[in-house]
Amino acid sequence: MKDLVCLHAAGSSPATWDEVLPGLTELGYRVHRPILLGHRGAARQSSYSLNDLRDQVLRDIERLGEVTLVGASLGAFVATTVATYEPGRVARLVLEELPVPPRDAQDGPPSRQSGSGLVLRLMGLLNRGRFDPVMLRQVVAELRAPRPQWWDALSSITARTLLLAGGGASHLDQSRFDLVAKVMPAATLTTIDVGHRIHAKAPDRWLAAVTDFLRSPRCDPGHS
């Protein structure tokens, strides 16, 4: 049986995948749902970095062989760092509403809403029991800073990749997904116009798109 790893968004939990879990299992996957660092049920520490989250996921999947990685928002970004750090471990990637950091100081941030960082920090303060607000504040700051090395590494991801965009209702800058798709060697971009939390708001449409992608013998770059 093949292994599929679902990585949740910031402030979320493995339970976010409950509605799509049966469909993924029916495809013949053994589904794993790690808890990201700094969230309830996982370790907390005095400071966090995106590389810390990557390393924690690598430890969680160490006993597995080749995996398909599915990530939402922060989980999608962490999935890309796993794929660039150990490309031989990743068979396919599904990146839902990936926060795309700036390439340089002149480039734009992931979000098109200037107050989104403040909203996330307030969310952290209101949900201290669910996750560590320090983690949220620090990873959001990293995602808003230029990450040229991440951009350079994208071209090394040869795993077939499905980029899922949430459309106009999402707070993320949708134009940035196209930039990523052009850099990655085997990426397909699909829009499901329901906002940022695609798999939660439209689980049937999410599952249909992901099922088609995972069942396809080959995935030529394109848009739909």
Secondary structure as UniProt FT lines:
FT   STRAND          2..7
FT   TURN            10..11
FT   HELIX           14..17
FT   TURN            18..20
FT   HELIX           21..26
FT   TURN            27..28
FT   STRAND          29..32
FT   TURN            37..38
FT   TURN            40..41
FT   HELIX           50..60
FT   TURN            61..63
FT   STRAND          67..72
FT   HELIX           74..85
FT   HELIX           87..89
FT   STRAND          90..96
FT   TURN            105..106
FT   TURN            114..115
FT   HELIX           116..126
FT   TURN            127..130
FT   HELIX           133..144
FT   HELIX           148..154
FT   TURN            155..156
FT   STRAND          160..165
FT   HELIX           167..169
FT   HELIX           175..183
FT   TURN            185..186
FT   STRAND          187..191
FT   HELIX           198..201
FT   HELIX           203..215
FT   STRAND          222..223
//
